[in-house]
């Protein structure tokens, strides 16, 4: 019997090579080549494509555009992240740390959907008794929800075609395998091919499929990177599994805006949507304290008010520390250099710690002005007004640059009772919110007068 040949596949980009190497020659990633069995050309099946009836060419102007029907999941924050609800034929990938609430959230969503839509919950990790016990613990009434424990994708697809559900949950993709491959479940080839079959089933039958994905210790979805390219929507659970509040962020969405944010509170009865997340991220101090200010960040289409805290202390090290939680550390180093060069604020012998309260991660540059004011307040030991918010981008020349959605940010701040806003000159509104003082600045030197 001939010895089966082997090939090596990159878990990041999916490139194939016949020899192992420490670095992938296509994407340049290190230690990502994994061994996979080489399929015989005589037995390999022709892959099925996502073709429509007739498989003919069509002109773009002749395509009949019908309005996409979205169906609510019954959970407002989940609908927001999805772009308004579930779309028939959409494939959604939900990833997160163990125990953060992925299975709980999907079971709650199916409980809301099952009275009106046919739903199927497929688990490859838990028994039927475990799923039933979770439903009882969450006090969910799901008499019409059908359960299945299976790990073979072919049998799952056959059963789904027989039952004809409208929503299918797969928990999780790392436990699934296809009979066409001989590798173990969870391998790169198995995850990729299993997901491909589920995507083909969803598209050809107009079924919404929600897939649970494991994450690595770095926080990325386990398996090949191509998995995220195959699906329509990628959602990430953020936050610590021990925290009360959980955050879901959309990093890819073909049916809505990316970077949308959904906030949930973990209670005894499951995950509860938080309709006003700004209220939980704002900590009202009994009296003003140095190094604290509120900024308004945009998460997708939602303005979110978060507190930025800074602590500046004399360093005993030869190289002072620059530590950030919820912000880019390189961005903080740049802002400190700008303050030194253009505002004569020397922090070369100071440790600087910056934190975004509540575990939120701010990925936009609109928080630059708030970080600078919080750092300056802590360094001078002068409290800032608790009724003040600030947002704006700071350039290397010391200029205060405008940020998008300035008017929406000011409205959100006024709604929460803030009376003063320090913003870029280019973001000065023509119709400012009532009872709010607008302070427009153009350079970092002007900011020194407000601390």
N, C-alpha and C positions, 0 to 999 in steps of 0.2 A: 504493500500500500504506500503510495507516494506521500511524502511529508507535506502537509498543507503549507503554502507560502504565507508570509506575514507582511503586513503593511503598517505604516505608522501614520496616524492622523492627528493634525493639530486641533486641540480642543478650543482654540480661540477663533481660528478662521476656517477650519475644516480642510486645509490643504493636506494632500496625501503624498507620502514619500516611501520608498522601499527600504531606506536605511534610517536608523535612528540617529538623531543629532541633538545636541543640547539646545540649539536655537532653531526656530522655524525659519526656513528660507523665504517664505512668502510675507509673513507679518512681522517677523523679527522677535516674537515672544520667546522667552526662555522656559525650558522644562515643560513644554506643553504637548510634546509628541507622545501619543499613547498608542500601544500596540492594538491592532485589530486584525481579524482574520480576513485574508484576501479571498473574495468570492470568485468562483469559477465563471468564466465567460459563457459556458454552455448552459449553466443552470440559473444564471442571473436573470430575473424577470425584468421585463421592460417597465420602467416606472410610469405610473399613471399621472397624467397632467390635469390641470384645472381647466379643462376645455368646456366650452358651451356647445349647445346643439348646432350641428352643421359645421362647426370649426371653420368658418369662412371669414374673410376680411370684411371689416366694416369701416366706414368713414366716421370720423369723430363727430361731425355735424349730424349724422343720421342716428346716433345712439339715443334711445329713448330714456330720458332722465326722469326717474320717479323719485319722489321724496322718500328719504330713508325713514322708515318707521322705527322709532325708539320706544322700548317698553321699560317702564320703571321697574327697578328691583324692589321697590318699597323701602329702600334705605337711602335717604337724601344725600348723605355724604358720598356714598358709593356711586350714585347716579352722577354727582358732580365730577368725580374723577373719571368716570367713563365717558363724559361728554354729554350726558343727558339720559343715559339708560342703555339697555342691551340692544344690539342690532342683530337681526337674524343673519346667521352665517359668520359672525365675528368669533375670532379665537382670542381669548384673553389669558395672559400668563400672569399669575400672582405669586411673587416671591417674598421671602422674609425669613427671619431667624426662627429656630424651633421654639414653639410655645408662644409665639407672639399673637396668634389668633387667626391664622389663615383658614383653617377648617371651620372654626367657629363662625367667622364672617360668612363664608359660603353657605353653611348650613342655615344660618339666619336668612340669607337672601333666598334660598330655595323654599324656606317656610313661607315667605311673603309671596313667592311666585307660584307655588304649587296649586293654590285654589283656582287660578285662572289659566295656567299653562302646565303642560305635561313635563315633568322634571325627572331626571335620573342622576343619582349620586353614585359614582363608581369609586371605590376605595381599594387601594392596593396595600395599605398600611394598617388599617384597623378592621376589626371584625364587625359584623352587623350588630352584635350586642353592645360594643363600644360606641358605635354611632347612635344607637337608640338611647344609651345612658346619657350621652351628651345632650341629646334633644330633650330628655326629661330634666336634666339639670338646668338647661336654659329655659325650661317651661315653654317649649315650642309645640304647637299642634300641627302636625304634618301627616294627616291620614292618607293623603294622596301621593306622597313622595315615595318613589320606588328606589330601592337600594340594591347594590350589587358589589360583591367583592371579587375582583378579577384583576389579573396583571397581564393577560395576553391581549394585545390590541386587536387582533383579528376577531377574537370571540366578543370583545366589547363592541366592536363595530357591527358585527352580525346581530347581536342582541339589540343594539340601538336601532338598527334598521327595522327589526321586527316590532319593537315597541313604539317607534316613531316619536321620541320625546322632542320637545322644543328647546329645552335647556339641559345640557349635560355638564357635570362636574367631574373632573379627573383628579384624584388625590392619591399619589402625585405622579408626575411624569418620570421621575427617577426610578420608580418601581415597575414601570411598564416595560414590556419586551415584545418583539415581533418574531414569529416563527421563521421568517425569512433569513434571519441572521443567527449565527451560533454563539455570539459573544454574550457575556453576562448582562443582566439588567443593570442600568445605571451607567454603562459604558457610553463613550461618545457616539458610536455607531447606533446603538440601541435607542438612545434618547433622540437622536436626529431622525431616524426612520420612524419611530413610534409617533413623534410629533407630526411628521409629514403625513402619515396615514390619518391622524385625527384632523389635520387641517383639510385634507381632501374630503373627508367625510362631512365636515362642517360646511364647506363651500358648496358641495354638490347637493346637500340636503337642506340648506338654509337653517342650520341648527346652531345656536349659540353654545360654544364650548368654553368652559372656564377650567384652566389647568393650573394646578398648584406646582410650584417649582422650589426645590431646595436651594440654599445659598451656601457659598463657601465661607471660610473664616474671614476672608477679606470683604464679604458683603455682596459679592457678585453672584449671579445665578449660576448654579452648578451645571456642568455639561458644556456642549459646544456653543460658541458665541452665535452660530447660525440659528440657534433656537429662537433668539430674540428677533431675528430678521424674518422668521417664518410666520410668526403670529401677528395679529393686528394691533394688540394693545399689551403693553408691559407695565405692570403695577408693582411697586415695591412697598413693603411694610417697613417703616422706619421707627426707630426708638428702641428702648430696652424692654425686653419681655417683662421685667419686674416693675416698670413704670405703669402708672394708671392710664396715661394717655398714649394712644397709638396714632401714628400718622401714615396715611397711604399716599404715595406720590406716583403720578403717571409720568413715565420717562419716554413712552412711545404711545401714540394713539392715532390711528388712521381715521377715526371717526370723531375727533375732538381735539381740543388744545392740549399740548403737553405741559408738564410741570404743574398740572392742577393738583390741589392738595385736599385731602379729606381727613378730618380729625375725629377720632373715636375715643370714648372712655370705656375702659374695661371694668365691668361691674359683675356681680354674681349672676345676673341674667344675660350676660354676653356683652357684646360690643354695642355701645349706645352712641349714635351720631351726636357730635357737638356742633350745633348750628352757629354759635358765635365763638370761634376759637380764640379771637383776640382777647376776650375777657379772661381766659385761663392763662394766657401767656403774660398778662400784665399784672405785676405785683405792686399794689399800692402801698408804699411805705408810710409809716406813721409820720415821719418828718423827712425832708429832703436829705439825701445822702450823696456824697461825692462819687463820681464815676458811674452814674446811672442816667440813661436817657432812653426815650422811646423812639423807634424808627418805624416806618411803614414800608414793608416789602411786598412785592407782587408775587403771588404764587398762582401762576396761570392767569386767570381772570379775577382772582380774589385778592383784594388788599388785606394784608395781615399785619397787625400791630404787635411788635415784639420789643422786649426790653434788652438793650445792649449794656453790659456792665464791663468796666475796665478797672484794673488794679495796677498802679504804678508804684514800685517800691525799689529802694536802692539795692543794687546788686553787689554781692560779695564775690562774684565770679569774674574771671577775666573776659568771658564772653557772655553778656547779659542774655537772659532767656526771652524769647518771643513765643508765647503760647496762646493758641486760639481754640475755642470750642464752638463749633457752629459757623466758623468763618475760615477763609483761606489764610493760612499762616504767611504765605508770601505776600499777600495783599497788605497784611499788617506791617510787615517789614518795609514795604514801599511807602506806606502812609507815614511811618516814623521818619523815614528819610526825607519826605516832602516837608514835614513839620520842622525838621532841623534846617533844611536848606532855605525855605521860604518864610518860616515863622520864627526862626531863631530859637526854637525849642529843642534843647539838647537832651536827648534821652539815651546817650551812648553808655551811661553808667547806671541805667535803670532796667529792672525787670518789668516787662509789660505783659499782663494777662488780660485777655478779652474773652468774654463769654456771652452767648446768646441764651437767654433764660428760656427754659422749657424744653430743651433738647431740639429746637428747630435749627435747621441748617439753612443759612442765607447764602444763595449762590449768585446774587446779582451785586453790582457795584454801587447800588443806591444807598447801601449802608455805610459808605466811606465817611460821609460827613458826621454821622452819629458816632462812629468809632473814634473819629478825631476829637469830637466834643467830650466823649466819655473819658478818653485818655487824658485830655487837657484838664478836665475837672478833677480826676484823681490825682494828677501830678501837682496841681495847685491846691488840692484839698478844699475846693469850693463847690458846694452842691449846686446842681442845676435846677431850674424851676420844674416842678412835677407836672405843670400844665404845658410843657413844651415838647414838640416832636421835631425831628430833623431828618432830612434825606437829601441825597445828592452825591454825585460822583466827583472824585478829586483826581485831577490830572497831574502829570509829573511837573508841569510848569506852575503848579499851585492854583490853577483855575478850578472853579466849581462848575462842573459840567451838568447839563440837564439830564433828566431820567424820564423814561416813558411813563404815561398814565399819571402825571402829576396831579391833575384835577381829581381823579378817583382816590388817590392817596389822601388828599386834603379832606375830602368828604368823609372818608372813613375815620380820620382823626377827629373831625368835628362831631361825628356821631357819638364818639366815646367821651366827649366833653373836653377835649384839649383846646386851649385858648391861644396858643402861639406856635408858629411853625417857622423854622429856619430852612429855606429852600434855595435852589439855584435861581439866579436872576432870570434865566430863560424859562423857568417853570412858573413865573409869577402869573397867577390866574387873572383873567379879565373880570370874572365874577367870583370873588373869594367867598368862602363860607361865612355866614353871619356870626358875629362875635368872635372871630378868629383874627389875630394879628399876624400878618405875613411879613417876615423879614427875609428879603432877597439879598443874597451875597454873590459876589463874583470871584473872590480870591480868599485864600486861607487866612490872609492877614486880617480881613474883616471879621472872621469868626472869633478872633482872640478877644474882641470887645464884648462877647456874649458869654464869657465864663469868668 
